[in-house]
Amino acid sequence: MIEKVRCLIIGSGPAGYTAAIYASRANLKPVLYEGLEPGGQLTTTTEVENFPGYPAGITGTELMEDLRKQAEKFGTDIRFGVVSSTNLSTRPYKVTIDSETEIEAETIIVSTGATAKYLGLPDEKKYAGSGVSACATCDGFFYRNLKVAVVGGGDTACEESIYLAGLAKKVFLIVRKPFLRASKIMQQRVLNHPKIEVLFEHETLGLTGEKVVQGANLIKHRGQSNEQQVHIEIDGFFLAIGHSPNSEIFKPWIETDEVGYIKTIPGTPRTNLPGIFAAGDVADPHYRQAITAAGTGCQAAIEAERYLSEL
């Protein structure tokens, strides 16, 4: 049996829940599927201090629970489930959940987020929320006047190093290659910054510390005759090696850039398909903040309501 839905929201981070709040209040009777990580990336963050309305700060889990309750209050049908296949060739759009539930949706809001890339070290999980972060603008504030390390060699790693250097006492930039991949101007800013020390041809072996990160064990010139082990004392370890947008299942139908971020018409959440909108980190390679995700969730719901009323 096929279930017919006016507005289907896929994903449950700040974008998905905000879209649900607005869509419910517009009487679109939205159905929201939470996906593999209910609450999204924020549930892996301990303290959130930069979301407006919480002057004392709030944990990521609590913030997402508040948004969830608000969406439910206005009537959103929130369900646990993962999209297993899509057929967006014709309207109404067809989506299969967990390989069994078939849904026909008049509008879809894709808010599946993006996943930060990690090195794959066991210590990254061990110290998650205790010194390991994949978002300098989210967590840098907690490392004022402390020592931190950033891993990566591209523009993002350089930007995050400079941002952290404005807060921290010292920033190590750990670069696997003997050069930076970043744009020339970003390279100059990093290499000339008095607080940033670039460690070329270094790789991270592991992290050390009692309950929280206190140091990192590195290897320099791996596999070469002059290979040596290096230890640095740090309080925070930031990954800046990229994100993977969770868009794979939509790629046959929805336009994405070369990395996989869903392309939207500038200034709107509209995709190349009428009635399908993208909100949050799955369409945002630049900001990746809870508040910007929430904003695009709002936009997507308003656009969905306008689209349905025009039909």
C-alpha positions as CSV (number, residue, x, y, z in Angstrom):
1,M,0.0,0.0,0.0
2,I,1.3,3.4,-1.0
3,E,1.0,6.3,1.5
4,K,0.3,9.7,0.0
5,V,1.9,12.7,1.7
6,R,1.7,16.5,1.0
7,C,5.1,17.3,2.4
8,L,7.8,14.8,3.2
9,I,10.9,15.9,5.2
10,I,13.9,13.7,5.1
11,G,16.4,14.3,7.9
12,S,16.1,15.6,11.5
13,G,18.8,18.2,12.2
14,P,18.0,21.9,12.8
15,A,17.0,22.2,9.1
16,G,14.6,19.3,9.1
17,Y,12.9,20.2,12.4
18,T,12.6,23.9,11.6
19,A,11.1,23.0,8.2
20,A,8.7,20.7,10.1
21,I,7.6,23.5,12.5
22,Y,6.8,25.9,9.6
23,A,5.2,23.2,7.4
24,S,3.0,22.1,10.3
25,R,1.9,25.6,11.1
26,A,1.0,26.0,7.4
27,N,-1.2,22.9,7.6
28,L,0.9,20.9,5.2
29,K,0.7,17.9,7.6
30,P,4.4,17.0,7.1
31,V,5.8,13.6,7.7
32,L,9.4,13.6,8.9
33,Y,11.8,10.7,8.8
34,E,14.7,11.1,11.2
35,G,17.3,9.0,9.4
36,L,20.3,7.1,11.0
37,E,21.2,10.0,13.4
38,P,18.1,11.5,14.9
39,G,18.9,15.1,15.7
40,G,21.8,15.2,13.2
41,Q,25.4,16.3,13.8
42,L,24.5,18.5,16.8
43,T,23.8,15.5,18.9
44,T,27.6,14.8,18.8
45,T,28.3,18.2,20.2
46,T,28.5,18.7,24.0
47,E,27.9,22.4,24.5
48,V,26.2,24.8,22.1
49,E,26.7,28.5,23.0
50,N,26.1,30.2,19.6
51,F,22.4,29.3,19.0
52,P,20.3,32.4,19.7
53,G,18.0,32.2,22.7
54,Y,20.2,30.2,24.9
55,P,22.3,32.7,26.9
56,A,23.6,30.0,29.3
57,G,24.3,27.5,26.5
58,I,22.7,24.2,25.9
59,T,23.8,20.7,24.9
60,G,23.4,19.7,21.3
61,T,21.1,16.8,22.3
62,E,18.9,19.1,24.4
63,L,18.6,21.7,21.7
64,M,17.5,19.1,19.2
65,E,15.0,17.6,21.6
66,D,13.5,21.1,22.1
67,L,13.2,21.5,18.3
68,R,11.7,18.1,18.0
69,K,9.1,18.8,20.7
70,Q,8.2,22.1,19.0
71,A,7.7,20.3,15.6
72,E,5.5,17.6,17.3
73,K,3.5,20.3,19.1
74,F,2.3,21.7,15.8
75,G,1.4,18.2,14.5
76,T,4.5,16.9,12.6
77,D,4.3,13.1,12.1
78,I,7.9,12.2,13.2
79,R,9.0,8.7,12.4
80,F,12.2,6.7,12.7
81,G,13.3,5.4,9.3
82,V,15.9,5.7,6.6
83,V,15.3,6.3,2.9
84,S,16.4,3.3,1.0
85,S,15.5,4.3,-2.6
86,T,13.9,7.2,-4.5
87,N,12.2,7.6,-7.9
88,L,12.0,11.3,-8.6
89,S,11.4,11.0,-12.3
90,T,7.8,12.0,-12.2
91,R,5.4,13.7,-9.7
92,P,4.2,12.7,-7.2
93,Y,7.7,11.7,-6.2
94,K,8.2,8.2,-4.9
95,V,10.3,7.4,-1.8
96,T,10.9,4.0,-0.2
97,I,11.7,3.9,3.5
98,D,13.6,0.9,5.0
99,S,13.0,-1.0,1.7
100,E,9.3,-1.6,2.7
101,T,7.2,1.6,3.2
102,E,6.3,3.4,-0.1
103,I,5.4,7.0,0.0
104,E,4.2,9.3,-2.7
105,A,5.0,12.9,-1.9
106,E,3.8,16.1,-3.5
107,T,6.8,18.0,-2.0
108,I,10.0,16.9,-0.5
109,I,12.4,18.8,1.7
110,V,15.8,17.2,1.8
111,S,17.7,18.0,5.0
112,T,20.0,15.0,5.3
113,G,23.0,17.0,6.4
114,A,26.7,16.3,5.8
115,T,29.1,14.1,7.6
116,A,32.5,15.4,8.7
117,K,35.5,13.3,7.5
118,Y,37.7,11.8,10.2
119,L,41.1,10.2,10.1
120,G,39.7,6.9,11.4
121,L,41.7,6.8,14.6
122,P,40.1,5.1,17.6
123,D,41.1,8.1,19.7
124,E,38.8,10.3,17.7
125,K,35.8,8.5,19.1
126,K,37.4,8.2,22.5
127,Y,37.8,11.9,22.9
128,A,34.7,13.0,21.0
129,G,33.4,16.0,22.8
130,S,36.4,16.0,25.0
131,G,38.9,17.7,22.8
132,V,38.1,16.4,19.3
133,S,36.0,18.5,17.0
134,A,35.2,18.9,13.3
135,C,34.0,22.5,13.6
136,A,36.3,25.3,14.7
137,T,33.6,28.0,14.6
138,C,31.3,25.8,16.8
139,D,33.9,24.8,19.4
140,G,36.9,27.2,19.1
141,F,35.6,29.5,21.9
142,F,36.3,26.7,24.5
143,Y,40.0,26.8,23.6
144,R,40.8,30.4,24.4
145,N,44.4,30.8,25.4
146,L,45.1,27.1,25.0
147,K,47.0,25.1,22.4
148,V,45.2,23.4,19.6
149,A,46.0,21.4,16.4
150,V,44.2,21.4,13.1
151,V,44.5,18.6,10.5
152,G,44.3,19.4,6.8
153,G,46.1,21.3,4.1
154,G,43.3,23.0,2.1
155,D,41.4,26.3,2.4
156,T,39.1,25.0,5.1
157,A,42.1,23.9,7.3
158,C,43.8,27.3,6.8
159,E,40.6,29.3,7.5
160,E,40.0,27.3,10.7
161,S,43.6,27.7,11.8
162,I,43.4,31.5,11.4
163,Y,40.0,31.5,13.2
164,L,41.4,29.5,16.1
165,A,44.6,31.6,16.2
166,G,42.4,34.5,17.1
167,L,41.3,32.6,20.2
168,A,44.0,30.1,21.1
169,K,47.5,30.6,22.4
170,K,49.1,28.4,19.7
171,V,47.9,26.5,16.7
172,F,49.7,23.6,15.1
173,L,48.6,22.9,11.5
174,I,49.3,19.2,10.7
175,V,49.8,18.7,7.0
176,R,50.4,15.3,5.5
177,K,52.1,16.6,2.3
178,P,55.1,18.9,2.0
179,F,52.9,21.8,0.8
180,L,49.5,23.4,1.4
181,R,46.7,22.9,-1.1
182,A,45.0,26.1,-0.1
183,S,44.8,29.3,-2.3
184,K,47.9,31.4,-2.4
185,I,46.5,34.1,-0.2
186,M,45.4,31.7,2.5
187,Q,48.8,30.0,2.4
188,Q,50.5,33.4,3.0
189,R,48.2,34.3,5.9
190,V,48.9,30.9,7.6
191,L,52.6,30.9,7.0
192,N,53.0,34.5,8.2
193,H,50.8,34.1,11.3
194,P,52.9,34.4,14.5
195,K,50.6,31.9,16.4
196,I,50.4,29.2,13.7
197,E,53.1,26.6,13.3
198,V,52.8,24.4,10.2
199,L,54.0,20.9,10.6
200,F,54.6,19.7,7.0
201,E,54.9,15.9,6.2
202,H,53.4,15.0,9.6
203,E,50.6,12.4,10.2
204,T,48.7,11.8,13.4
205,L,49.2,8.4,15.0
206,G,47.0,9.0,18.1
207,L,45.9,11.3,20.9
208,T,46.9,11.2,24.6
209,G,45.3,12.6,27.8
210,E,43.4,11.7,30.9
211,K,39.7,11.9,29.9
212,V,40.4,15.0,27.7
213,V,42.9,15.6,24.9
214,Q,46.3,16.7,26.3
215,G,48.6,15.8,23.4
216,A,49.1,14.2,20.0
217,N,51.6,11.6,18.8
218,L,52.7,12.3,15.2
219,I,55.0,10.7,12.7
220,K,57.2,12.9,10.5
221,H,58.5,11.7,7.1
222,R,56.6,8.4,7.3
223,G,58.3,5.6,5.4
224,Q,61.5,7.6,4.7
225,S,65.0,7.1,6.1
226,N,64.6,10.2,8.3
227,E,61.3,9.1,9.8
228,Q,60.8,10.2,13.4
229,Q,58.1,10.3,16.0
230,V,57.0,13.7,17.4
231,H,54.8,14.5,20.4
232,I,53.0,17.9,20.7
233,E,51.1,19.1,23.8
234,I,47.6,20.3,22.8
235,D,44.2,20.8,24.4
236,G,42.1,20.5,21.3
237,F,42.3,18.5,18.0
238,F,40.3,19.9,15.0
239,L,39.6,17.9,11.8
240,A,39.4,20.1,8.7
241,I,39.7,17.4,6.0
242,G,36.3,18.0,4.5
243,H,32.7,16.9,4.7
244,S,30.6,14.4,2.8
245,P,27.1,15.6,2.0
246,N,24.5,12.9,2.5
247,S,23.1,13.2,-1.0
248,E,24.0,9.9,-2.6
249,I,20.5,8.5,-2.8
250,F,19.2,11.7,-4.6
251,K,22.0,12.1,-7.1
252,P,20.3,10.3,-10.1
253,W,17.7,13.0,-10.0
254,I,18.9,16.1,-8.2
255,E,21.8,18.2,-9.4
256,T,24.8,18.3,-7.1
257,D,28.3,19.9,-7.3
258,E,31.4,17.8,-7.8
259,V,31.7,17.1,-4.0
260,G,28.0,16.1,-3.7
261,Y,26.4,19.2,-2.2
262,I,22.9,19.7,-3.7
263,K,22.7,22.7,-6.0
264,T,20.0,25.2,-5.2
265,I,18.8,28.3,-7.2
266,P,20.8,31.1,-5.5
267,G,19.0,32.7,-2.7
268,T,16.4,29.9,-2.5
269,P,16.2,26.3,-1.3
270,R,14.8,25.3,-4.7
271,T,16.5,22.4,-6.6
272,N,16.4,21.6,-10.3
273,L,13.2,19.6,-9.6
274,P,9.9,21.5,-9.0
275,G,8.6,20.8,-5.5
276,I,11.9,19.5,-4.1
277,F,13.8,21.7,-1.8
278,A,17.2,21.3,0.0
279,A,17.9,22.7,3.4
280,G,20.8,22.7,5.8
281,D,24.3,21.2,5.4
282,V,23.4,18.9,2.5
283,A,23.3,22.1,0.3
284,D,25.7,24.3,2.3
285,P,29.5,23.9,1.8
286,H,30.3,27.3,3.3
287,Y,28.6,27.9,6.7
288,R,27.6,24.6,8.2
289,Q,26.0,26.2,11.3
290,A,22.9,25.1,13.2
291,I,21.4,28.6,12.8
292,T,22.0,28.8,9.1
293,A,20.5,25.3,8.7
294,A,17.4,26.3,10.6
295,G,17.1,29.4,8.4
296,T,17.1,27.3,5.2
297,G,14.6,24.9,6.8
298,C,12.3,27.8,7.3
299,Q,12.8,28.9,3.7
300,A,12.2,25.4,2.3
301,A,8.8,25.0,4.2
302,I,7.6,28.4,3.0
303,E,8.6,27.5,-0.6
304,A,6.8,24.1,-0.2
305,E,3.6,25.9,1.0
306,R,3.8,28.4,-1.9
307,Y,4.4,25.6,-4.4
308,L,1.4,23.6,-3.2
309,S,-0.9,26.6,-3.1
310,E,0.0,27.4,-6.7
311,L,-0.8,23.9,-7.8
